Amino acid sequence: MNLEPYSTPKTIEAIYQHYKDKRKNEHRPHLGGSQIGNPCSRALWYQFRHAWTPSFDGRLLRLFETGDREEDRVVSNLRAVGVTVWERDPDTGKQVRFEACGGHFALSLDGVGEGFAESKKPHTLEFKTMNDKNFKATKNMGVQKSKPIYWAQCQIGMHLAEMDRCYFIAVNKNTDEIYGERIKLDKAEAKALISKAENIVFSALPPDKLHDDPSNWQCKFCPYWAVCHGCKIPEVSCRTCSHVTPEKDGTWSCAKGKPVVTCDEHLYIPQIMPKDFEVVDAGDDFVEYEDQDTGEIIRNKGNSKEIFDGRMQT
């Protein structure tokens, strides 16, 4: 008798595909506070400017869902031990959200808690799930040293919420162990992070690369590697157009007087084009490039999608 287990790859593949199908590949309208601790301002600028849509497989999307579901469980755990938790804004029914830079920069808290055993004062709440390796590092070294991006997120949350403590909780995905850490507000660091966000949001040009070497590990695993170090042409969107400017009140303006939607007058910001595209001529409403590989002259005078379609090099 054959007792070998039956493999069901088609069923599992269908599950993963379901996650991909239901995902809306929509960009955030704002720069997210959860990522402001990223040491590469250029990557954050690409994100804010909708230069590229990162691709996630179904397994990873399911993993994201697991993290979201764990948040509800942690809230229940806290309430079970007497902590009062507000995980939703009573006015909107959504996560508690704070904004800066006129709304171009925003952060949603996992909640606000009050009545912890360590302190009765209100704390912002931040929940994360981690694999065993990252969990142990966080437990041994603390959030600031082991996960500086998470620490920066906590700092921004406290600063915008005008609180001076955050209760950070991590759950080990391998063992279900829980780690808790009270994080203090670092006012100077929080203000520096806000300044960083302002510089990214209101910069017309991409910041310098974190590393010039495309093989650097921090670059290789970046979702924007293809447009930063590779030969990919950024996506056509209002935010990759030379005519568009983010305003201090949180809106966007177009020098062409158009509504801020992708139109037939889209003109790429030259500094975000592939390194093989050299600018040979430019005016207020056009840029000419020479493709260094082929010698072809390409004139970008609106209709960017039509002109560059098919030139997404590998």
C-alpha positions as CSV (number, residue, x, y, z in Angstrom):
1,M,0.0,0.0,0.0
2,N,1.3,3.4,-0.9
3,L,1.2,5.5,2.3
4,E,3.1,8.5,0.8
5,P,1.3,11.8,1.5
6,Y,-0.6,13.3,-1.4
7,S,0.7,16.7,-2.5
8,T,-1.9,19.4,-3.2
9,P,0.1,22.1,-4.9
10,K,-2.8,23.3,-7.0
11,T,-5.0,23.9,-4.0
12,I,-2.2,25.8,-2.2
13,E,-1.3,27.7,-5.3
14,A,-5.0,28.7,-5.5
15,I,-4.9,30.0,-2.0
16,Y,-1.9,32.1,-2.6
17,Q,-3.3,33.4,-5.8
18,H,-6.5,34.4,-3.9
19,Y,-4.4,36.7,-1.8
20,K,-2.7,38.2,-4.8
21,D,-6.1,38.7,-6.6
22,K,-7.7,40.5,-3.7
23,R,-4.8,42.8,-3.1
24,K,-5.3,46.2,-4.5
25,N,-2.1,47.6,-5.9
26,E,-2.8,51.0,-4.7
27,H,-0.1,53.4,-3.4
28,R,-0.5,55.1,-0.1
29,P,-1.3,58.8,-0.6
30,H,1.0,59.7,2.2
31,L,4.5,58.9,3.4
32,G,4.0,56.4,6.2
33,G,5.4,56.9,9.7
34,S,6.0,53.2,10.1
35,Q,8.9,53.4,7.6
36,I,10.5,56.8,8.5
37,G,13.3,55.0,10.3
38,N,14.5,53.5,7.0
39,P,18.1,54.9,6.7
40,C,17.6,55.4,3.0
41,S,15.7,58.6,2.3
42,R,15.8,57.9,-1.4
43,A,13.8,54.7,-1.0
44,L,11.2,56.7,1.1
45,W,11.1,59.3,-1.6
46,Y,10.4,56.7,-4.3
47,Q,7.7,55.3,-2.1
48,F,6.1,58.7,-1.6
49,R,6.4,59.5,-5.3
50,H,4.8,56.2,-6.4
51,A,7.8,55.4,-8.6
52,W,7.3,51.7,-8.3
53,T,4.8,49.2,-7.1
54,P,6.5,46.5,-5.0
55,S,5.4,43.0,-5.8
56,F,4.5,40.5,-3.0
57,D,3.7,36.8,-3.5
58,G,0.7,35.2,-1.9
59,R,2.6,33.6,0.9
60,L,3.9,36.9,2.0
61,L,0.5,38.6,1.7
62,R,-0.9,35.9,3.9
63,L,1.9,36.5,6.4
64,F,0.9,40.2,6.5
65,E,-2.7,39.1,7.3
66,T,-1.4,36.9,10.2
67,G,0.3,40.0,11.7
68,D,-3.0,42.0,11.4
69,R,-4.9,39.2,13.1
70,E,-2.5,39.0,16.0
71,E,-3.1,42.6,16.8
72,D,-6.7,41.8,17.8
73,R,-5.4,38.9,20.0
74,V,-2.9,41.2,21.8
75,V,-5.6,43.8,22.5
76,S,-7.7,41.0,24.0
77,N,-4.8,39.9,26.1
78,L,-4.2,43.4,27.4
79,R,-7.9,43.9,28.3
80,A,-7.9,40.5,30.1
81,V,-5.3,41.8,32.6
82,G,-7.0,45.1,33.2
83,V,-5.5,47.4,30.6
84,T,-7.9,49.8,29.0
85,V,-7.3,49.9,25.3
86,W,-8.6,52.2,22.6
87,E,-7.7,50.7,19.3
88,R,-10.2,52.7,17.3
89,D,-10.9,56.4,16.9
90,P,-14.5,56.8,18.2
91,D,-15.2,59.5,15.6
92,T,-14.1,57.5,12.5
93,G,-14.2,53.8,13.7
94,K,-10.7,53.4,12.2
95,Q,-7.2,53.3,13.7
96,V,-6.1,56.3,15.7
97,R,-4.3,58.4,13.1
98,F,-2.0,61.4,13.2
99,E,-0.6,63.6,10.5
100,A,2.2,66.1,9.8
101,C,3.5,67.9,6.7
102,G,0.0,69.1,6.0
103,G,-1.1,65.4,5.8
104,H,1.6,64.2,3.4
105,F,3.1,62.3,6.3
106,A,0.9,60.2,8.6
107,L,1.0,57.4,11.1
108,S,-1.7,55.1,12.5
109,L,-1.3,53.7,16.0
110,D,-2.2,50.2,17.0
111,G,-3.9,51.8,19.9
112,V,-3.6,53.7,23.1
113,G,-3.4,51.8,26.4
114,E,-3.9,52.9,30.1
115,G,-3.5,51.0,33.3
116,F,-0.4,48.8,32.8
117,A,1.1,47.0,35.8
118,E,4.3,49.1,35.3
119,S,2.6,52.4,35.0
120,K,-1.0,53.8,35.0
121,K,-0.2,56.6,32.6
122,P,-1.4,56.4,29.0
123,H,0.9,54.8,26.4
124,T,0.8,54.6,22.7
125,L,0.7,50.9,21.5
126,E,2.7,49.2,18.9
127,F,2.4,45.5,18.1
128,K,4.7,43.4,16.0
129,T,5.1,39.7,15.1
130,M,8.7,38.4,14.6
131,N,10.5,35.2,13.7
132,D,12.5,33.5,16.4
133,K,15.8,35.1,15.4
134,N,14.5,38.7,15.4
135,F,12.5,38.1,18.6
136,K,15.5,36.9,20.5
137,A,17.6,39.8,19.3
138,T,14.9,42.3,20.4
139,K,14.5,40.6,23.7
140,N,18.3,40.6,24.3
141,M,19.1,44.1,23.0
142,G,15.9,46.1,23.1
143,V,13.9,47.7,20.3
144,Q,16.2,50.6,19.7
145,K,19.3,48.5,18.9
146,S,17.7,45.5,17.3
147,K,14.9,47.1,15.3
148,P,15.7,50.8,14.8
149,I,12.9,51.2,12.2
150,Y,10.3,50.1,14.8
151,W,11.9,52.3,17.4
152,A,11.6,55.3,15.1
153,Q,7.9,54.4,14.4
154,C,7.3,54.5,18.2
155,Q,9.0,57.8,18.5
156,I,6.9,59.4,15.8
157,G,3.7,57.9,17.3
158,M,4.5,59.4,20.8
159,H,5.5,62.7,19.3
160,L,2.4,63.2,17.2
161,A,0.1,61.8,19.9
162,E,1.8,64.1,22.5
163,M,2.6,61.2,24.8
164,D,5.9,60.3,26.4
165,R,5.6,56.5,26.6
166,C,5.0,53.7,24.2
167,Y,4.2,50.1,25.1
168,F,5.8,47.9,22.5
169,I,4.7,44.3,22.3
170,A,6.3,41.6,20.1
171,V,5.0,38.1,19.5
172,N,7.3,35.2,18.6
173,K,5.8,33.5,15.6
174,N,7.6,30.3,16.3
175,T,6.9,29.9,20.1
176,D,4.1,32.4,20.8
177,E,6.2,34.0,23.5
178,I,5.4,37.7,24.2
179,Y,7.9,40.4,24.8
180,G,7.0,43.8,26.2
181,E,9.0,47.0,26.4
182,R,8.2,50.5,27.6
183,I,9.9,53.0,25.3
184,K,10.5,56.6,26.4
185,L,10.0,59.6,24.1
186,D,13.3,61.0,22.7
187,K,12.1,64.5,21.8
188,A,15.2,65.4,19.8
189,E,15.1,62.2,17.8
190,A,11.3,62.6,17.2
191,K,11.9,66.2,15.9
192,A,14.7,65.0,13.7
193,L,12.5,62.3,12.2
194,I,9.8,64.9,11.5
195,S,12.4,67.1,9.7
196,K,13.5,64.0,7.7
197,A,9.9,63.5,6.6
198,E,9.6,67.1,5.6
199,N,12.8,67.0,3.6
200,I,11.6,63.9,1.7
201,V,8.0,65.1,1.1
202,F,8.9,68.5,-0.2
203,S,12.0,67.6,-2.2
204,A,11.5,68.0,-6.0
205,L,14.4,65.6,-6.6
206,P,15.3,62.2,-5.2
207,P,17.8,62.3,-2.2
208,D,21.2,60.7,-2.6
209,K,21.5,57.0,-2.7
210,L,22.4,55.3,0.6
211,H,25.1,53.3,-1.2
212,D,26.5,53.8,-4.7
213,D,27.3,50.1,-4.9
214,P,24.2,48.2,-6.1
215,S,25.4,45.0,-4.5
216,N,25.3,46.4,-1.0
217,W,23.0,44.2,1.1
218,Q,20.8,47.1,2.1
219,C,20.2,47.9,-1.6
220,K,19.9,44.4,-2.9
221,F,16.8,43.7,-0.7
222,C,15.2,47.1,-1.3
223,P,11.9,47.0,-3.3
224,Y,13.1,50.1,-5.2
225,W,16.4,48.6,-6.3
226,A,15.2,48.2,-9.9
227,V,14.6,51.9,-10.4
228,C,17.4,53.1,-8.2
229,H,20.3,50.9,-9.4
230,G,18.8,48.9,-12.2
231,C,17.4,49.8,-15.6
232,K,13.7,50.0,-14.8
233,I,11.8,53.0,-15.9
234,P,9.6,54.3,-13.0
235,E,5.9,54.1,-13.2
236,V,3.9,56.8,-14.9
237,S,2.0,58.8,-12.2
238,C,1.5,62.4,-11.4
239,R,4.1,62.1,-8.7
240,T,6.8,61.1,-11.1
241,C,6.1,64.1,-13.3
242,S,8.1,67.3,-13.4
243,H,5.0,69.5,-13.5
244,V,3.6,68.4,-10.1
245,T,4.5,69.8,-6.6
246,P,3.4,68.7,-3.1
247,E,2.0,71.7,-1.3
248,K,2.3,72.6,2.4
249,D,-1.4,72.2,2.9
250,G,-1.3,68.5,2.0
251,T,-2.5,69.0,-1.6
252,W,-0.7,68.6,-4.9
253,S,-0.5,71.3,-7.7
254,C,0.2,70.9,-11.4
255,A,2.1,73.6,-13.4
256,K,-0.1,72.7,-16.3
257,G,-3.2,73.5,-14.4
258,K,-4.5,70.0,-14.7
259,P,-6.3,67.9,-12.1
260,V,-3.8,65.8,-10.3
261,V,-4.4,62.6,-12.2
262,T,-2.0,61.0,-14.7
263,C,-2.6,62.9,-18.0
264,D,-1.2,63.0,-21.5
265,E,1.3,65.8,-20.5
266,H,3.2,63.6,-18.1
267,L,6.9,64.6,-18.2
268,Y,9.3,62.4,-16.2
269,I,11.6,63.9,-13.6
270,P,14.9,63.3,-15.4
271,Q,16.8,62.4,-12.2
272,I,14.7,59.3,-11.7
273,M,15.3,57.8,-15.2
274,P,17.6,54.8,-15.8
275,K,21.4,55.6,-15.7
276,D,21.6,54.6,-19.4
277,F,19.3,57.5,-20.4
278,E,21.4,60.6,-20.8
279,V,19.7,64.0,-21.0
280,V,20.9,65.7,-24.3
281,D,18.3,68.5,-24.5
282,A,15.5,69.9,-22.3
283,G,12.9,72.7,-22.1
284,D,10.0,73.6,-19.9
285,D,7.8,70.9,-21.5
286,F,10.1,68.4,-22.9
287,V,13.3,66.3,-22.2
288,E,15.3,64.5,-24.8
289,Y,17.3,61.4,-23.8
290,E,19.9,59.4,-25.6
291,D,19.8,55.7,-24.9
292,Q,23.4,54.8,-24.2
293,D,22.9,51.2,-25.3
294,T,21.3,51.9,-28.7
295,G,22.1,55.5,-29.4
296,E,18.4,56.2,-30.0
297,I,17.1,59.7,-29.2
298,I,13.9,59.6,-27.1
299,R,11.9,62.8,-26.8
300,N,9.6,63.0,-23.7
301,K,7.0,65.6,-24.4
302,G,4.0,64.2,-22.7
303,N,2.5,60.8,-23.4
304,S,5.1,59.2,-21.3
305,K,3.3,55.9,-21.1
306,E,3.0,55.6,-24.8
307,I,6.6,56.7,-25.4
308,F,8.3,54.4,-22.9
309,D,5.9,51.4,-23.0
310,G,8.0,48.4,-23.8
311,R,11.2,50.0,-22.6
312,M,11.0,48.4,-19.2
313,Q,14.5,46.9,-19.4
314,T,15.7,44.0,-17.3
